[in-house]
């Protein structure tokens, strides 16, 4: 009933069952910090996936899988202690919907966040960004594709006694695809990528002393697709290939579109 303003009557037919002392109905003294963006995101995604059965034209990814490390230690430039949390690695987690691709910007969960730029982060904290880019063939295929994943490579810069504490959400259960669209690829982190001490973080780590200058790769999984990928407009596939969001092989394999 799009012509009727949202009101409490809309919710009367819905009767949620929320068992006490569970993640959906916590009781004191359970910890509930960040409940709106971690368990809250998962709950929202589950509800949206359930709605696929009766309102497929209105569903899509409404949540975000968090990815990011804390880095702390001492800034050699000032001699002061610092604590830096990485948000730039999770800018793309929007799924496709009926009529639109994943928009590739901050999802609703972070829409009011004031996130510093790469340049401002380097000024304020002892970190140096080597690269930040969208990843080819990381956008989940669909008639309307998800947003592409984002890869960040960052190293400490003039930082002493630096420690990492990393959390990764959504590698094993990435953001859903809908109505035949593919699921997202999932988030992960690699410490010392390509080096002798290379190691993958797939869930979370406790505080870990990081060698001086050790690089960290943060790969976000993007959003899920909506609808059958073989029904995607070939012209949109061509544009994605030109924008390097989809490779020639990806266009053929995922969408059945052959380009010279």
Secondary structure, 3 states (H helix, E strand, C coil): CCCCCCCHHHHCCCCCCCCCCECCECCCCCCCCCCCCCHHHHHHHHHHHHHCCCCHHHCCCCCCCCEEEEEEEEECCCCCEEEEECCHHHCCCCCCECCECCCCCCCHHHCCCCCCCHHHHHHHCCEEEEEEEECCCCCCCCCECCCCCEEEEEEECCEEEEEEEEEECCCCCCCCCECCCCCCCCCEEEECCCCCCCEEECCECCCEECCCCCEEEEECCCCCCECCHHHCCHHHHHHHHHCCCCCHHHHHHHHCCCCC
